[in-house]
């Protein structure tokens, strides 16, 4: 009858609104991921590193806890791109990102900072432990090779570490970048 038809129309309209809301929510989540994640490596991007690193630094300052900030730079990356092509360079970046994800703690903030630079903010890691961790990572990378086509590429990194906790994450990043 007519009242059932109107109820069905209202029900259909409510379902349509729910579906539209679900699609909008998915678009919002996708936009947030795109805004905070490096598209090539799947790591945090620089914006997300700063967003997550600032409260970690604030907590370290308040609680007197150690905090390490490291900058990793792939050695001779331009030569890899120039010799083997940008696709090979992308493979090297993805391989390094995969190793970073495996090697570091879930509490550490790992990000592609830009180009061939990566940054790690590691809470509750003092200077001695930071040196051991990052030097061990550097050595493990040195022993690894990345397969690009039929070639095996060696990858080495230079790492600077800052453990002098101060009021600015940017200052710690800059200090790590100059070491």
NORZI-V203636 format. One record per run of one state. SS is the DSSP state (alpha for helix, beta for strand, coil for the rest). FROM is the first residue (numbers start at 0). TO is the last residue. If there is no record, write none. Layout:
BEGIN
SS	FROM	TO
SS	FROM	TO
END
This chain:
BEGIN
coil	0	0
alpha	1	35
beta	36	36
coil	37	42
beta	43	43
coil	44	44
alpha	45	62
coil	63	65
beta	66	73
coil	74	75
alpha	76	83
coil	84	84
alpha	85	102
coil	103	107
beta	108	113
coil	114	115
beta	116	122
coil	123	125
alpha	126	141
coil	142	143
beta	144	147
coil	148	149
beta	150	153
coil	154	155
beta	156	161
coil	162	167
alpha	168	177
coil	178	178
END
